[in-house]
Amino acid sequence: MPRAFTRTCLSLALTLAVAAGAQAASHREAPLIALDPAADITDVYAFRSWEDPSKVVFILNVIPGQEPSSGPNYFNFDDQVVYDINLDVDRDGEADDIVYRFRFKTELRPPFNDLPVAYAGVDGVPGLPPAIRGLDGPDATGLGLRQTYTVTEIRGSKQRDLGAGLQVAVPSNIGPRTIADYEDLADRGVYPLNNGGRTFAGQRDETFYIDLGATFDTLNFRANPPILSAAQDADDRANPFGNDMFSGFNINTIAIEVPIAELANDPNAVIGMYASTSRPRVKVLTENGTSRTGGNLVQVARMGNPLVNELIIGTGQKDRWNATDPEDEAQFLNFYLNPRLAAIINLAFGTQFPTSGRTDLVAALLKYPGQDPNACKKGDLCSELLRLNLGVAPTQPESQKRLGGLAGDAAGFPNGRRPNDDVTDIALRVVAGALLGPVPNLGDGVNFNIGAPGSNLTANGIYAVFPFLPTPHDGRNRRHIDCGENGANPCS
């Protein structure tokens, strides 16, 4: 191999390994969005509800890597960010048929505008508000900073407010003294919608699991090569050799559940979706000399399938990719046909996975079933969407397989995506060529969400009820289960 080419490949490997440090979710995946956490989409989910199979759930997470004890200012949605869930229900590759739009409004309620903290509550102490037990009324006296939000359905030029009343985002889980019963408070934050669905916005446990540090350390997995045995691969309740480095962290979640009948007349339809965050384009100078944001919206982040921006798109194109609509994906086609990650894996572990002509990736990530992966044209677009077959029945949480379709669980990724689908391992294997033929059981050695708090959890950490992500860790008692600790694998 020519020396210059070898240096180029090694440089590329290092660059992409660093860029993929938050692999399998969009945590800080591009240079500019890393500076804007309130608009940084970490994960997107789409699946049929196992609580009510007549409905579909869409989830959008933002603000990555929340340390629960980071007070006195905790984690909130941004009033200037437009949070959209965009749907393609006619298979034309353009996800503009239905949009569910979320907008937030923040208020600082007296007397907290004169206090050094935004939340306070202690039962039985005169002069202090009682512990927070509600989102409105007397039980919410200690909720000094409060965010309300709207949900708007957009169908072409028609807009409909789906709210059935006041909707309040559930605040960060500060601690048990300030918020007496966080699970009960979160339940109060689930609101009915006038289309027969329901919604939730607020903090949840970081459900995505990965050996983040090992991945970030230039693919320095804790097994070399990183291959799970058949027994390890089949056990979704134990981490065979990796350490879940998102344990003990939280994220902010927007979730909406809508009837399938609201989306498609065909109960077996395949729909596409992606989530996006946008900001106003310009600042407008007012008559009194102050400025306000205004103008058209500019998309700053998007996500459909997990891993695409992290592990497929080149670093120099990541921010451009974030600002591009999925139906314009043809301009990035070279990254799919010639996946750099496959070349990196080959360099790192001496494997011989295919690195060119990968129309299998085009078919899996950019096409609907039956479409031609060799063409990107009108009527047969290459569009990067998370696709969901509405006709596939949901799998109950106790029976879900983390490897989804690769393990025979047709209700999991890449048929939509559920919160506990192990997209890291799935993506590694698909990039290695799993859609072309047998490949080893590649993985980071992390098989489940360790240390998830609260109730309504299965043995492998799946939260069984809406909004389908576990209770967030509280700031006083949070625990990161690190390597070498009880319940975790060794550090080396």
DOKOL-851779 format. One record per residue (C-alpha): x, z, y negated. Coordinates in steps of 0.2 Angstrom, whole numbers, plus 5000, padded with zeros to 4 digits. Each point is the difference from the previous one (the first is absolute). Layout:
N
XZY ...
END
This chain:
492
500050005000 500849954983 500650164991 499049964984 498449985010 500450175009 500250094983 498449924993 499050065015 500850184999 499650004982 498249955003 499850135014 500650144988 498949944986 498449985011 500350165009 500150094983 498449914994 499150045016 500450194999 498250044998 499649885015 498349975006 499150054985 500249954982 500950154994 501149954985 500149835008 500549904985 501250044985 498650004986 498650085010 501250145004 499950054982 498150015000 499450125014 498250014995 499949815003 501150005015 499049955015 500750105015 498749955014 498549905002 498750025015 498549905006 499050055015 498350025008 499550184998 499950105016 498850124992 498849864996 500549835008 498749914989 501250034986 501849954995 501350114991 501249944987 501450124994 501349984987 501450134997 501150024985 501350124993 501350015014 501050155006 499050144991 500950175002 498550125001 500950134990 500449894985 499150104986 499450034987 499649824998 499349935017 499549835005 498649904992 499349825000 500449904984 498649964988 500949844995 500249945018 498649895008 499950035018 499249865010 499549975018 499949815001 499049915014 500049825008 498449995010 499949815002 501749975007 500649894986 501550114997 499550054983 499650184999 498849994985 498350005009 499750194998 501150124990 499850195000 500750064984 500550184996 500350074982 500450184996 499850104984 501050164997 499450154990 500950164995 498650134999 500150154989 500850135000 501449915010 500549894985 500750164993 500850075017 501649955008 499249955016 498649885004 499350105015 499750185002 498950125011 500150175007 498550095007 499750184993 501250004986 499150024983 500449884987 500549865012 498849875008 499650025018 500849905014 499449824999 498649975012 499249854993 500349844990 498650034987 499150154993 500550185000 501049985016 501149884991 500550114985 501850005005 500149815002 500849974983 500549835003 498649905008 499949815004 498449915002 499849835007 498949855002 499849875014 499549834995 499549865012 500549834993 499349845008 500549854989 499250034983 498950145006 500550184999 499150155007 500350194998 500050075017 500050184994 498550115003 500650144988 501550094994 501649965011 501550124998 501749975008 500550155010 501650084992 501750035008 500050145013 500950134988 499850155012 498850125008 499850124985 499649864988 498949905012 499250125012 499449885013 500849834998 499149925015 498350054993 500549934983 500549845007 498449985009 499150024983 501049854994 499249885012 498649914991 498649895005 499949824993 498449914996 500549865012 499850125015 501950045001 501050154993 501750024991 501450134998 501450014988 501350145000 501650075008 500349985019 501450035013 501349865001 499449935016 501349875002 501450065011 501849935001 501850065002 500249954982 501850074998 500749915016 499249844995 500750014982 501750045007 500349815004 498950015016 500950155006 498650055013 500350155011 500149905016 501149855001 499349885004 498350064993 499049975016 498750115007 499850025019 498349965008 499650185001 500550044982 499149854994 498350055008 500050184993 499250004983 500150194998 501950025000 501449934990 501349945013 501650004989 499549974981 499550124987 498549984989 500750014982 498449994992 499450165008 499450124987 499749874986 498449944992 499349844992 498449964990 498649915009 498649894995 498849975014 498449905001 498849985015 498749864999 498749935012 500649845009 498349924995 500750014982 501549895004 499449875012 498549935009 500949975016 500450175008 501549915009 500849934984 501850024997 500450054982 501650014990 500450144987 501450064989 500250144987 500749984983 500450104985 500049924982 500450054983 499449934983 501249874994 500350054982 499950144987 498849974986 500450074982 498450094993 499650014981 500750174998 501749955007 499850075018 500049905015 498949985015 500249905016 498949845001 500049825006 499949925017 500550105015 501749975008 500250035019 501650115003 499850045018 499149945015 499950035019 499149925015 501050015016 501350155000 501949964999 499949834992 500850044983 501250125008 500649905015 499649824997 500149964982 501849994992 500450134988 500249884985 498249945003 499150175003 499350034983 499549824998 499150025017 499150154994 499349904985 499549855011 498349985008 500049995019 499349825000 501649944992 501150075014 500649825004 501450034987 500750145011 499849905017 501949995003 500150195002 498750005014 500749855009 501850074999 499850195001 501650084993 499550165009 500249925017 501849944995 500450184994 499450075017 501049885009 501650044990 499750195001 499650015019 500749845008 498349935004 499549815000 498350014992 499349834993 500549984981 499249834996 498549905002 498950165001 498349924999 499450155010 500250114985 499149874989 498550005012 500050195001 500250044982 499449854990 498649925010 498350035008 499849985019 500049825004 500849944984 501549895000 501650104997 501049844996 498949964984 499850084983 498649904992 498350014992 498850055013 501450075011 500950114988 501550115004 499350164994 500750175003 498550115004 499650145012 498749935011 498750095009 498849945014 498450094997 499449965017 501350115009 499250175003 501050154993 501050115012 499750194999 501550104993 500450095016 500249835009 500949904986 501749935005 501350004986 500649835005 498349924997 499949835007 501750015008 499350145011 498349925004 499050094986 499249864992 499350104986 501850044993 501349904990 500149864998 498149995001 499850104984 501050164999 499650185003 500950154992 501050045016 500549835006 501850005003 500449854989 501850035000 500349985018 498749855001 500849914986 501850025007 499449935017 499049864992 501549954989 501050005016 498849885008 498750105009 498749864996 501149875009 500550105015 500550175007 501250104989 500850185002 499050154994 500850014983 499650154989 500650134988 499650145013 498550074989 498449985009 498850114991 499650104984 500850165003 499450164991 498449934993 499050154993 498250055001 498649975012 499149855007 501649945008 500449935017 501550055010 501049864993 499650034982 498549884997 498850074987 498349965008 498850004985 499849914983 501249974991 501049995016 501650074993 500450195003 499950144987 501550004989 501450135001 499850144987 501350044987 500350185005 500249985019 500549825003 501349975014 501149855002 500449995019 501849944999 501249955013 500850155009 498550114997 498850075012 498849865006 501249864994 501449905008 501850034997 500849934984 501349895009 
END
